[in-house]
Amino acid sequence: MASESPRPGPDRFPFLARYGKFLLVGLTGVVVNLAVFALTLEAISPNPNFNLYADLVRLTSTASSNPVDNFLASAVAFAVATLWNFSLNNLWTFRPTVGHRYRLPHRLGLYYGVSLGSLAVNEAVLFGASFYIAPLYGQAIGIVVGSVVGFLGNRRITFAEVDPSP
């Protein structure tokens, strides 16, 4: 009697399933980041009008007149999106089987640290690639490398589980 081989699935490839969840959370974080970025720019604008369609057209078709506002809005968007990503990763991606090694506030601090580290890796890859390829491709490669660094850092540090052995 021939035995059936088990079908590939989340239980068969836990690392890939968890990385897939991490990437999905990251995609939702991009949406949160862009929304908070646009809302923050509108809120600090000298004449806020909160017309979403007009704001999106302006943000996608014209250069900014005030780069300092962009940096401020980007920092706010990064902070909010990172908190969003931490929450989803904490509840879904890295749900512990035994328990987390660190308490929630400590994990949040570690998550921000790992996120800043993966952002630095992304920026370094973008900078290095900019000498050889178009910036959009360099950014895409930087995002991939940064996401791997972020996943591994969060898996090994932020969401490390307690040792189940006595």
C-alpha positions as CSV (number, residue, x, y, z in Angstrom):
1,M,0.0,0.0,0.0
2,A,1.5,3.3,-1.1
3,S,1.5,6.0,1.5
4,E,0.5,9.5,0.6
5,S,3.0,12.1,1.0
6,P,1.9,15.0,3.2
7,R,0.8,18.1,1.3
8,P,2.9,21.2,1.8
9,G,1.3,23.7,4.1
10,P,1.9,26.0,7.0
11,D,2.7,23.1,9.3
12,R,5.2,21.6,6.9
13,F,7.1,24.9,6.3
14,P,6.7,26.9,9.5
15,F,9.5,29.3,8.7
16,L,8.1,30.2,5.2
17,A,4.5,30.5,6.6
18,R,5.7,32.8,9.4
19,Y,7.8,34.9,6.9
20,G,4.7,35.1,4.6
21,K,2.6,36.5,7.6
22,F,5.4,38.9,8.3
23,L,5.4,40.2,4.7
24,L,1.6,40.5,4.7
25,V,1.7,42.5,7.9
26,G,4.4,44.6,6.3
27,L,2.1,45.3,3.3
28,T,-0.7,46.5,5.6
29,G,2.0,48.7,7.3
30,V,2.8,50.3,3.9
31,V,-0.9,51.3,3.6
32,V,-0.9,52.7,7.1
33,N,2.4,54.5,6.5
34,L,1.1,56.2,3.3
35,A,-2.2,57.2,4.9
36,V,-0.6,58.6,8.0
37,F,2.0,60.4,5.8
38,A,-0.7,62.1,3.7
39,L,-2.9,62.9,6.8
40,T,0.1,64.4,8.7
41,L,1.1,66.5,5.7
42,E,-2.4,67.8,5.5
43,A,-2.6,68.5,9.2
44,I,0.6,70.5,9.3
45,S,-0.2,72.4,6.1
46,P,-0.9,76.1,6.5
47,N,-4.3,75.7,4.8
48,P,-5.7,72.3,5.7
49,N,-8.7,71.4,3.6
50,F,-8.9,67.6,4.1
51,N,-10.0,66.8,0.6
52,L,-8.7,63.3,0.2
53,Y,-8.9,63.2,-3.6
54,A,-7.2,66.6,-4.1
55,D,-4.5,65.6,-1.6
56,L,-3.7,62.4,-3.3
57,V,-3.5,64.1,-6.7
58,R,-1.2,66.8,-5.2
59,L,1.0,64.2,-3.4
60,T,1.4,62.1,-6.6
61,S,1.8,64.8,-9.2
62,T,3.8,67.7,-7.8
63,A,7.1,68.2,-6.0
64,S,6.9,69.3,-2.4
65,S,7.5,72.9,-1.6
66,N,8.6,72.1,2.0
67,P,10.9,69.0,2.4
68,V,11.1,69.6,6.2
69,D,7.3,68.8,6.3
70,N,8.0,65.6,4.4
71,F,10.6,64.5,6.9
72,L,8.3,65.3,9.8
73,A,5.4,63.5,8.2
74,S,7.6,60.5,7.3
75,A,8.8,60.2,10.9
76,V,5.2,60.3,12.2
77,A,4.1,57.7,9.6
78,F,7.1,55.4,10.4
79,A,6.3,55.6,14.1
80,V,2.6,54.8,13.6
81,A,3.1,52.1,11.0
82,T,5.8,50.4,13.1
83,L,3.3,50.4,16.1
84,W,0.7,48.9,13.7
85,N,3.1,46.2,12.4
86,F,4.2,45.4,16.0
87,S,0.6,44.9,17.1
88,L,-0.2,42.5,14.2
89,N,3.1,40.7,14.4
90,N,2.7,40.3,18.2
91,L,-0.9,38.9,17.9
92,W,-0.6,36.9,14.7
93,T,2.8,36.3,13.1
94,F,4.8,35.5,16.3
95,R,2.2,34.1,18.5
96,P,4.2,32.0,21.0
97,T,3.7,28.4,21.7
98,V,5.2,28.6,25.2
99,G,5.6,32.3,26.0
100,H,7.6,35.3,25.0
101,R,11.0,35.8,26.6
102,Y,10.4,39.6,27.0
103,R,7.4,41.4,28.4
104,L,5.3,43.6,26.0
105,P,6.9,47.0,26.6
106,H,10.4,45.5,26.2
107,R,9.3,43.7,23.0
108,L,7.9,47.0,21.6
109,G,11.2,48.8,22.2
110,L,13.1,45.9,20.7
111,Y,10.7,45.9,17.7
112,Y,11.4,49.6,17.1
113,G,15.1,49.0,17.3
114,V,15.0,46.1,14.8
115,S,12.8,48.2,12.5
116,L,15.3,51.0,12.6
117,G,18.1,48.5,11.9
118,S,16.2,47.1,8.9
119,L,15.5,50.6,7.7
120,A,19.3,51.3,7.9
121,V,20.0,48.2,5.8
122,N,17.4,49.2,3.3
123,E,19.0,52.7,3.0
124,A,22.5,51.2,2.7
125,V,21.4,48.9,-0.1
126,L,19.6,51.7,-1.9
127,F,22.7,53.9,-1.6
128,G,25.1,51.2,-2.9
129,A,22.7,50.2,-5.7
130,S,22.2,53.8,-6.8
131,F,25.7,53.7,-8.4
132,Y,24.6,50.8,-10.7
133,I,20.9,50.7,-11.2
134,A,17.8,52.9,-11.3
135,P,16.7,54.2,-7.8
136,L,13.3,52.4,-7.9
137,Y,15.0,49.0,-8.5
138,G,17.5,49.8,-5.7
139,Q,14.7,50.7,-3.3
140,A,12.9,47.4,-4.2
141,I,16.1,45.4,-3.5
142,G,16.6,47.3,-0.3
143,I,13.1,46.5,0.8
144,V,13.6,42.8,0.2
145,V,17.0,42.8,2.1
146,G,15.6,45.0,4.9
147,S,12.6,42.7,5.3
148,V,14.7,39.7,5.7
149,V,16.9,41.4,8.3
150,G,13.7,42.7,10.1
151,F,12.1,39.2,10.1
152,L,15.2,37.4,11.3
153,G,15.9,40.1,14.0
154,N,12.4,40.1,15.2
155,R,12.2,36.3,15.2
156,R,15.5,35.8,17.1
157,I,15.3,38.9,19.4
158,T,12.0,40.7,19.8
159,F,9.7,37.7,19.7
160,A,12.1,35.1,21.2
161,E,10.2,32.5,23.2
162,V,11.1,31.2,26.6
163,D,13.1,28.0,26.7
164,P,10.5,25.2,27.3
165,S,13.0,23.0,29.0
166,P,13.2,23.1,32.8
